[in-house]
Amino acid sequence: MQRTNFGAMVCSIARTLDVFGEPWTPLILRDVWAGLRRFDQIQADLGISRKVLTERLTVLVEQGVLDRRPYDRRPRYEYVLTEKGRGLVDVLMVMAAWGDRWQAGEAGPPVLYRHHACGEIATVDLRCRHCGEPMHAADVDLLPGPGAPEPAGATVRRS
């Protein structure tokens, strides 16, 4: 089945989904972040087929989200997050906070996060980089950015 090419869309969310939108990908990244770095470890944890895991790991390496490093003489590899991959883990942390709030039920969150800087159990808190105030969907306006296409029929005014 041919997958839609979201990467060609002029939308940062669509472009991110092109890398991150396949359902197994966030779970693979979660496992690598949690310390499961070898193919067999990830496969055993997720119960994913070897074919699907191979395909997803190949794409994540090609996209620069994971690095593949040999760990013995045989062609066996472990996977580690790149800077780009750690940025996607930040997205996972926001997703986990949403899941903890809306989907965890009475049992509560399955994982707690201890912040290295202060040692406290914490959750992700979206804040504006400039003023430090909370930043949620109702707190922002969407404006065209420098990469936005010109609206149809618009005249471009250049000086």
C-alpha positions as CSV (number, residue, x, y, z in Angstrom):
1,M,0.0,0.0,0.0
2,Q,1.4,3.4,-1.0
3,R,1.7,5.8,1.8
4,T,0.8,9.5,1.4
5,N,3.9,11.7,1.2
6,F,3.2,14.2,4.0
7,G,6.8,15.5,3.7
8,A,5.9,17.4,0.5
9,M,3.1,19.4,2.2
10,V,3.9,22.9,3.3
11,C,3.1,22.2,6.9
12,S,5.5,21.4,9.8
13,I,3.0,19.0,11.4
14,A,2.7,17.0,8.1
15,R,6.4,17.0,7.6
16,T,6.9,15.7,11.1
17,L,4.3,13.0,10.5
18,D,6.2,11.9,7.4
19,V,9.0,10.8,9.8
20,F,7.0,10.1,13.0
21,G,3.5,9.3,11.9
22,E,3.7,5.5,11.4
23,P,2.2,3.9,14.5
24,W,5.2,1.8,15.5
25,T,7.7,4.7,15.2
26,P,6.8,6.5,18.5
27,L,7.0,3.1,20.3
28,I,10.4,2.2,18.8
29,L,11.7,5.7,19.8
30,R,10.3,5.2,23.3
31,D,12.1,1.9,23.6
32,V,15.4,3.3,22.4
33,W,15.1,6.3,24.8
34,A,14.3,3.8,27.7
35,G,17.5,1.9,26.9
36,L,16.5,-0.9,24.6
37,R,19.0,-0.4,21.8
38,R,19.3,-3.8,20.1
39,F,17.0,-5.1,17.5
40,D,16.1,-8.2,19.5
41,Q,15.3,-6.2,22.6
42,I,13.0,-3.8,20.7
43,Q,11.3,-6.7,18.8
44,A,10.7,-8.6,22.1
45,D,9.3,-5.6,23.9
46,L,7.0,-4.6,21.1
47,G,6.0,-7.9,19.6
48,I,6.6,-6.4,16.2
49,S,7.5,-8.4,13.2
50,R,11.2,-8.5,12.1
51,K,10.2,-7.1,8.7
52,V,8.3,-4.1,10.0
53,L,11.0,-3.3,12.7
54,T,13.7,-3.5,10.0
55,E,11.8,-1.1,7.8
56,R,11.1,1.4,10.6
57,L,14.7,1.3,11.9
58,T,16.0,1.8,8.3
59,V,13.7,4.9,7.8
60,L,14.7,6.3,11.2
61,V,18.4,6.0,10.4
62,E,17.9,7.5,6.9
63,Q,16.0,10.4,8.5
64,G,18.8,11.0,11.0
65,V,16.6,10.2,14.0
66,L,18.7,7.2,15.0
67,D,22.3,6.3,14.6
68,R,23.2,2.6,13.9
69,R,26.4,1.4,15.7
70,P,28.0,-2.0,15.5
71,Y,28.3,-3.8,18.8
72,D,30.1,-7.0,17.9
73,R,32.1,-8.6,15.0
74,R,29.0,-10.0,13.3
75,P,27.0,-7.4,11.5
76,R,24.9,-6.6,14.6
77,Y,23.9,-3.1,15.5
78,E,22.5,-1.1,18.3
79,Y,20.5,2.1,17.8
80,V,21.0,5.4,19.6
81,L,19.1,8.6,19.4
82,T,20.6,11.5,17.5
83,E,19.9,15.2,18.5
84,K,17.1,15.1,16.0
85,G,15.8,11.9,17.7
86,R,16.0,13.5,21.1
87,G,13.8,16.3,19.8
88,L,11.2,13.8,18.8
89,V,11.4,12.3,22.3
90,D,10.3,15.7,23.5
91,V,7.1,15.2,21.4
92,L,6.7,11.8,23.1
93,M,6.9,13.4,26.5
94,V,4.0,15.8,25.5
95,M,2.0,12.8,24.1
96,A,2.6,10.9,27.4
97,A,1.4,13.9,29.4
98,W,-1.8,14.0,27.4
99,G,-2.2,10.2,27.8
100,D,-1.6,10.5,31.5
101,R,-4.2,13.2,31.8
102,W,-6.9,11.8,29.5
103,Q,-6.4,8.1,29.1
104,A,-4.6,6.7,32.2
105,G,-7.9,6.1,34.2
106,E,-7.9,5.4,37.9
107,A,-4.7,3.4,37.8
108,G,-2.8,6.5,37.0
109,P,0.3,7.0,34.8
110,P,2.4,4.0,34.0
111,V,5.6,6.0,34.1
112,L,6.8,8.9,36.2
113,Y,9.5,11.3,35.1
114,R,12.2,12.6,37.5
115,H,13.7,15.8,36.3
116,H,17.6,15.7,36.5
117,A,18.0,19.4,37.3
118,C,15.8,19.4,40.5
119,G,15.3,15.7,41.2
120,E,11.5,16.1,41.4
121,I,8.8,14.0,39.7
122,A,7.5,16.3,37.0
123,T,5.4,16.5,33.8
124,V,6.0,18.5,30.6
125,D,4.8,22.1,30.9
126,L,4.6,24.0,27.6
127,R,5.7,27.6,28.1
128,C,6.6,30.5,25.9
129,R,10.3,30.8,25.3
130,H,10.1,34.6,25.6
131,C,7.9,35.4,28.6
132,G,7.7,32.0,30.4
133,E,3.9,32.0,30.4
134,P,1.9,28.8,29.6
135,M,1.5,28.2,25.9
136,H,-1.4,26.1,24.9
137,A,-3.7,26.0,21.8
138,A,-6.0,28.7,23.1
139,D,-3.0,31.0,23.9
140,V,-1.7,31.5,20.4
141,D,-2.6,32.8,17.0
142,L,-1.5,31.1,13.8
143,L,0.3,33.5,11.5
144,P,2.0,32.8,8.1
145,G,5.7,32.1,8.5
146,P,8.5,32.7,6.1
147,G,8.0,29.3,4.5
148,A,4.3,29.7,3.9
149,P,3.1,29.7,0.3
150,E,1.5,32.8,-1.1
151,P,-2.3,32.7,-1.0
152,A,-3.9,31.9,-4.4
153,G,-4.5,35.1,-6.3
154,A,-2.3,37.2,-4.1
155,T,0.0,39.8,-5.7
156,V,3.5,39.7,-4.4
157,R,4.8,43.2,-3.5
158,R,8.5,43.5,-3.6
159,S,10.6,46.5,-2.9
